[in-house]
Amino acid sequence: MSRRHREVLAHALTWALAFCAFASTLIVVRREFAAKPQSRPRAPIVSDWKRFASGHVLRDSGAAITIVVFSDFQCPFCKRFSEHVDSLRSEGRAIRVLFRHAPSAAHPYAIAAARSAECAAAQHAFDMTAFRHSTRCECTWRARAHPERRTRARRLVGRTVSVQALLLAALMSSQVIQSQSPTLWRLVRDMEGPERSAPSATEFTQVQAIVPLGPLAAVVLEGRPAGLGVYGPGGQQLRTVGRLGRGPGEYEVPHPIGVLGDTIWVTETRARRTTLFTRHGELLTTSVWGLPGAGSTGQLEHGVILEGLLGDGTAWGARDHGAAILAQPPEFKTLLRLGRDGRVLDTIATVSTLGAMFGIGRDDGGVSFGRQPFSDAALAVCGAGPAACFLIDRRVSTQRRRGSFSVTAVNAVGDTLWSHSFNYTPRRLEKTIRDSVLSIHERRLLRSGATRQQIRAALFLPEHSTPISAAFAGRDGFLWLARELGDATTEYWILDPGGRLVAATRMPANVSIRAASDGYAWAVETDSDDIQRVTRYRVTQ
């Protein structure tokens, strides 16, 4: 290439670079100075606002103007708004303020602060400006109650334990099980019931619960049709317990059930009543919770759902918390110990319910809720054993080779008895299974007006399955944890009353162990026609 050609090429390149620089500068200037101002989005008008009008009443309940506040105790803007509401009140404005929790996932202490506020509310000391924002979450409410009431509220706050915090507590107080070598237990078939000699009685359509009654007998609750029966050592049906109806000794939806000593108790969650029977099926008494009049044991607090009885004869219930009106399912629930008069005696624990359900907002303003198909939400197992409740953090592992889950035992007043973590190998969830479940939910939810994008965003479809699929506690204090292995086999890990992994056993996937006590285990066996049979196994070591 000659010298002249090189000079021409250099000039052309210089002009090209100059043009690119000029064009870039022009684009930047136009973007910064010549862009049209964007219009501010209009605030939506909610026509059916009355469905939001519930919560903690903080101001004049008889005022004509109602303000529903969705607030986060760690949000500085929420704090500023609360100050503005206080200024309106100080000006003599007649306003009614309703407070609803809306803790943000971006604020690490928001949920803990909301739980503490609920403890204050239980002591009638709730205030919207109760918690002052601090990056270290040094939250203290302005309790205007009696000093004894403030002290009790602080004690309840100390006992409020979240499942997310269990791993943090484990760093200081729990024992991480590194070497796990449990003894292999063999389950030998000991009974299959009811008797094969009565074909019409051998089949169950849906066994909901099995509760051991004595060394070999058991109480079986069938869901469709609802019925309660006592079965003897040989598998024969000895008697029925109660019957369908609304009168004394009758029930409509008998669930859950249990045994205290020789007494069979049946709780109806929706009807808020508990019926007691002798082991021979004779009616003892019926207690109606939260309804005035004869037979009532007292008033249940608003939002408390009766769940069952504990070993000391008191009841336990749950109160859900969350922002369902914001198209979100509840984020956590509080387990409560209830007295015979329906009053809340203690806060047992607060457990996360994130990942248990999903919510999708519809065009008509409603919300479509459903259970997550691959939920890894925490499990709470309460019963009549030495530990009132077991809290199981079973979140799906994000690692391929190693995962861990934790179990915490608490007593009836919320004190932690022990907390252990266990290692396991994560099992990959097949893509074909995830796609099949997604297709089933899409067909159902598309008919309700949801879009595919909303459905995919709402459903939890992890790469690995949850480490624990089910759990139950025996009256002997042992905790059984079911782990699906993916090869048509379910493995059960058994923890002793001290939380040590002492044994393991495996069963076919069509055999589901539902109860165990005193060396025996009761299971539901489902055949290829979905016919169920109750089988008792003898545990051999």
N, C-alpha and C positions, 0 to 999 in steps of 0.2 A: 504494500500500500504506500502510495506516494505521500509526500509531506502535505500537499494541497488537500488530498482526501482526508488525512488525519485532522487537519484544521477544520474542514467542513463538518466532519463527524463530531468534533468537540463542541463547535458552536451549536449544532442541532441538539446535542445532549444537554447543553447548558440551558437553552430555551425550553426544552421539555421539562427540566427540573423546576425552572422558574414558573412555568405554567401550572405545574402540580402544586407548588407552594401557594401561588395566588388562589387557585381553586379551593385548596384546603382552608385558607384564611377566610375566603368568602363564605364557605359553608359554616364555619364556626361563628363568624359574626352574625350571620343570618339566624342561626339557631339561638344565639344568646340575646339578640336585640330585636329581631324581627318576628319572633314566634308569637302567634296569637295566644292571648291568655286563655287558659282552660277555664271553663265554667265550673263553679263549685257544685258538687253533687247535692241534690236536694235530699233532705232528711226524709226517710220513709215514714209514712203515716200508718200506724197500726190501728185498724178499725176494731179488732176484737181484743183490746187491751185488757179487758177484765179477766181473761184467762191467765194473765201474768200477775194479777193483784193478790198475791199471797206472799208471806214472808214474815220477818221480824218487824213488828210495828214499833217505830222509833219516835214518832211524833203524834200529834193530836189525832186520835182515831175517829173523831167526829167531824173533821174538816171536809170541806166540799172539794178541795183539790188534792189529788193523790199523786205522789211521785214514787215510781218503782225504780229503785237503785240496784243496778248490777255492779258489784264492786269487788276489788281486789285489794287486800290489806297491804300489799307491797307495792302498789301502783301509785306513783307520786301524783298523777293526774286525778285518780280517784280521791286521794287525800284533799287536793285542791277543790274538787267538786263538793266534798263533804263540808269543807269550810264555807263554801258558798251557800249551801243549804242551811247551815247554822246561822249565817248572816240574815237569811230570809226570815228565819224564826225569830231572831233578835229584833227584827223590824216589826214584829207583830203580825206577820203573814200567817193566816190559818192554813196550814198545809199538813198533809198526812204522808209520812214517809214509810215505805216498805222496803226492807233490805233483803237482797238475794245474793248468795255467794256466786262469784264468777271468777275463781282464781285462774290466772294465766299460767300456762306451762313454761313461759319465759321467765317467770319469777320463782326461784327455787324454794322460797319459804312461804309462798302464798297459801298452799294447801294446809301446811302446818298451822299457819295463823288462823285459817278458817276453822280448823278443828278446835283450836283453843277457844275461838269465839263461841263455838257451839257449847263448849263446856261452861263458858260464862253465861250463855243463854239459859242453860239448865239451872243456873243459880239466880236467874232473873237479873243478871248484871250485864246484858248485852248492850253495846253502844256502837253506832256506825263509825264514830271517831275513836273507837276504843284502842286501836293499834296504831302506833306511830311508825312511819316508814323508817327503816334502818337497813343498811346493806348487810349488817350482821344479824338482822332479825332479832334485835333486843326488844321484843314486843311485850308491852304491858298494857292491859286495859284499864280504863278509868272506872274501876268498879265503885259504884255508889251504894253497894249493898252493905250489910252488916259485916264486921271484920271476920266473924266465924264463917260467913258464907263465902267471903273472898278466899279464906284459907282452904275451904273445901274445894272451891273451883280450881285453885292452883294445884291441889292434890290430884284432881281429876285430869288436869292438863298433863301432869307428869305421868299419868297412867295411860294416856292416849297414845298408842303405839301404831305407827303406820307400817305397812308391809315394806314400803320402799326404804324405810329407815332400819329395817332389820339387819341388812348387810353392813350398815355403818356400825350398828351396835355389836355386830359379830366381831369386828376388828378388836374390840376391847374385852368382850365378855363371853363370846361363844366359842365353841370348840369346832374347828374345821376338821372334818373326818378325811384324812388323807389316804390311809390304808383301809380299804373296805373289803373285809373277808367274812361275810356273814355265813352262818351255818345254813346248809340247804335243807329245808323242811320238805317232807313228802306228805301229800294229802291223799289219804286212802278213803275211797268211797265207803261210807258207813250206812247211808240211808238214801233212798230216793222216794220222794213223796209227791203227792199222796199215793196211796196203795195202788199198784197196778191192777188189783182185782176189781177196782171200780173205775172203769175207763172214763166215765163221765166226769170224774173228779180229778183225773190225773193231769189235766191241762189247765194252764194259766194263760190268760191273754196278755197281761201286763203286770208283772210283779214290781211294785214300787218300793217296798221295804220289807226287811226281815229283821226281827228282833228276838234274840235268844230268850227263852223263858225257862229257867232252871237249867240243869245239866244237858238235857237232850231235846227238850221241847222248844218250839219257836212260835212266834206270832208272825203271820204273813199278811201283808196288806196288798190287795189286788186293786188296780186302778180302773179297769174296765171289765165288768161293772165294779163300782167301788164296793169293797167288802173286806171284813177283817175276820180271820180265822185262826184258831189255835190248833197246832199239829203236834201229835205225840211222838215218842221215840221211834216208833215204827213207820212214821210218815202218814199215819191215818189222821183225818180231820176229827178232832175231839169235839169241837164246838165252834159256833160263830160268836163274835163279840159285837154287840150292838146291831143296828140295822139302819137303812137309809131313811131319812126323815128329818124333821126339825124339832121333835119333841124330846123329852128326857131319855137319855140312853140312845139317841139317834144322831146321825151325822149325814152331811151332804158331801163334803170333800174331806175325808179323814186323812189328813197329812199335815205334819209328820206324826209319827207314833213312837212310843218308847215304853220301857219297863223300869219302874222304881221298886226294888224289892220284889214283892209279889203283886204289885199293882200295875195294871196296864193303863197307860194314859194315851188319849187321842186328842190331838189339837187340830182345830180348823182355823187356818190363818185368816181367811176372809171373814168368817163369822166371829172371830176373836173369842173363841171359847175352848175350854179344855174339859174333857169328860174322863172320869176315872172309873175303871172296872176292876173287879177281882180277877184273879187268874182263871176263875171258873166262868167268867163272862157276866157276873152280876154287877149291876149298876151301883156305884158308890155315890158319886156326886157329879154335878156339872157346874163349872165356873165360867161365867160370862165376863170377859174383860172389856172394860170401857163402856158398859151400858148400865144406866141406873136401874134400880129396882131389885126385885128378889133374885137371889142367886148371883148377883154381881159381886166381883171381888174388888172393884174399884174402877178408876178411870185411867185408861191408857193415854199417854201423851200423844198429841197430834203427830202423825207421820211414823209412829212406832208400829212395826209389824211383829206380832207374836210368833215365835219360832218353835219353842218347846220348853221342856223342863230340864233343870240341872240336877246334879246328884244330891244337892242339899234341899231339894224341894222347891226352890225358887225358880222363876221362869227366866228365859232370856229372849230377847227380841233384837230387831235391827231397825235402824233409821237410815234411809238412803239420803245422800246429799248429791247435788249436782245441778246442772243447768239444762234440764230437759227441755225447757221452753226455748233454749237457744239451739235446738236440734242436736243436742248432745246428750248421751246417756249419763246417768249418775257416775261421778268420778270416785267416790268412796262411800262407805257405809260404816256406821258406828254400831258395835255390838254392845247391848245394854243388859244389865242384870236387873230383873224386875221383882218387886215384892209381891206378896199375895193381894195387896190392895191396888196393884197396877202402877205404883210409883217406881221411878227409876232409882235403884239403890246404888249402883256403881256403873262406871264405864269400863267394860271388859277390854275392849280394843277398838281401834279404827283400822279398817283394811281397805286397800285399794280395789276398786271395781273397774279400773281402766282395762279395756280389752274384753270385757264381758259381753257388752252389747254395742250395737251401732244405731245411729239415728240419721235419717235422711229427711231434709225439709222438702215438703211438697209445694206445688204451685198454689194450692188452696189454703196455704198457711198452716196446715197440719204437719205432723212428723210421723214418719214410718219407722218404727223401732223393730229390732230383731236381735236374736242371740248371735254372737260371733261364732262362725263354724269351727274355728281353730283357736278358741279362747285360751289365753294364758293368764287370765286374771287370777288373783290370789284366791285360795280356798280357805274357808273357815269351817272347821269341824268341831262342833260342841256336843257334849254328851254328859254321861253320868259317872265318868271315871275320875281319877285323882286330879287330872288337869281339866278345867272347865272347857277350854277351847284350845285347838291347835290352829296356828296360822301358817299357811304354806305359801311361800313365795316361789312360784313356778314359771317365771318369765322365760320365754324362749331364748336359747343361747344364740348369740351372733357369731360364735366361733364354730368351726367345723369339727375340731378334734376334742374339745373339752368344754364342758358346761358345769354349772352348779346350781343347786336350789337350796333353800333354807326352810327349816321348820322351827317354829317358836311355840312353846307351851306356856299358857297363862292360867292363873287360877280365877276363881269367880269374882274377885275384886280387882282384877286387872294386873296383878303382880306377875312378872316374868319368872317362870320356874326354870327354864333352860332354853337355849337357842343354839342349834347346830346347823352346819352347812354340809352338803354332800356333793361329791363330784360324780359326774356321769358322762357318757359318750353321747353326744347329740345324734338323733336319728333324722336323716334328711326326709322331708316331706315331698313325695313324688309330685312332679308337675302335672301329671294326668289327673291326680286326685284334686289338686287345687283348681285346675281348669273345670273339672266336672262340678265341683261345689259352686264355683263362680257362675257357671251356666245355669244351675238350678236357681240361684238367688236372682239372677238377671231376669229370668222368665217371670218370676213372681213380682219383683219390684218394678219392672218396666210397666206393668199394668196399673200400678199406683201413681204413675206420672214421673218417676225418677229417671234420670238419664244414665247411660252406661258409665259416663265419667264419674257421676256421683256415687254409683254403686261400687265401682272399683276403688274409689278413694275411701269409702266408708268401711269396706270389708278388710279384715286383717288376714292376709294370706302369707304367712311366714315361710322361709326356706326350710326351717326345722320344726319338728313337732314339739309340743310342750313336754317337759320331762315327767310330769305327773298328770294322769288323766282323771283319776278319782281317788278318794280317800275315805276311810271310815275309822272310827275308834271303838274299841271294845270296852266292856265294863271292867276288864282287868287292867286297863290303862295302856294296852298296846295299841299302836297306831299302824294301820295297814295302808301302804301307798301303792297304787296301781300304775305300772309303766308299760305302755304298749310298745312292743319291740318291732312291729312291722312285718313279722314272719308268721302271722296267724297265731301269735303267742303273746300272752300278757304276763309280765313278771311282777311279783308283789314283794316289796320291801317291808319288813316288819321292824318297827322301833319299839324298844321296851319303855317302861314308864319313865326312865331317865333320859330318853332320847337317843340311846345307842342303837345302831343298826345291828341287830342280833341274828336275823334270819332272812332268807329269801326263798321264794317258791315260784314255779311257773305253771300256768294253766293254759289250755287252748283258748283262743279268742272268743269262742262261743260260750265259755263258762265264766261268769262274772261273780266273784266272791263279794257278798254283801254284808256279812257279819261274821264275827269270830269271838269266842270266849271259852275259857277253861278247857283248852285243848281240842276244840271243835271249830269248824268253819262251815258256814252255810253259803251256798252259791245258787245262782240261777243259771240253768243250762238251756240254751235255745237251739232247737233243731233247724233243719233246712226249711221247714214250713212255718217258722217263727212261733212254734209252740214251745212254751216255757215249762220247765219242771224245777222244783226246789230240791236240792241235793245237800245232804250233810256229809262232811268229810271229817275224818279223824286225823289230827296232826301228829305225825311221827318225826322224830329228830334223828 
